[in-house]
Amino acid sequence: MSKDLSSYILNEKQLKNGNQLILRKPMIEDAEKIIEYLNIVGGESDNLLFGKDEFHLTIEQEKEYIINLNNNPNVLMVLGIVEDNIVSIAQISSSNRKRIAHNSEIAISVRKDYWGNGIGSAMMQELIRFAKEYGTIRNISLGVRASNKNAIILYEKFGFQKIGLHKNYFNVNGSFDDEILMDLYI
């Protein structure tokens, strides 16, 4: 690894299955594994904005993305690592435009074979902690498929409220589903 790994670690959690989850910022050396993760997780669920093997950044493009986001104070990407494998990726970002900088958006994904172990909650806690410590973020927004009941339960557990709906927003293999818009006010 190019830098001291400890400077990238944000938190560690014991999972329900007994495994240790390391929450850390991405490093450029993670680029290939991040692309592999996204192409796998896209095929494990219809709840993401892309499907299996639909994430098409090159390793060099992903490295550049990692450098840019790690240098952007308005963005935090968190990797969830179990036994040196990426099992989750989450991100919160807000605009650098002064009039809307208090708003942020989040996204979370978890590998299917790790569902139900508390990883989504751990990732959400880390994103909310960042938002609160960041100081200017007041609103966290997300969109979720209406049929994704487990995610909705997770978001409501953290205080997110349903604030709107995009009718037929998702089209997965010809099947349409609404997007529920949710906000957390901190």
Buried (B, 14 or more C-beta within 10 A) or exposed (E): EEEEEEEBEBBEBEBEEEBEBBBBBBBBEBBEBBBEBBBBBBBBBBBBEEBBEEBEBEEEEBBBBBBEBBEEEBBBBBBBBBEEEBBBBBBBBBEEEEEEBBBBBBBBBBBEEBEEBBBBBBBBBBBBBBBEEBEEBBBBBBBBBBBBEEBBEBBEEBEBEBEEEEEEBBEBEEEEBBBBBBBBEE
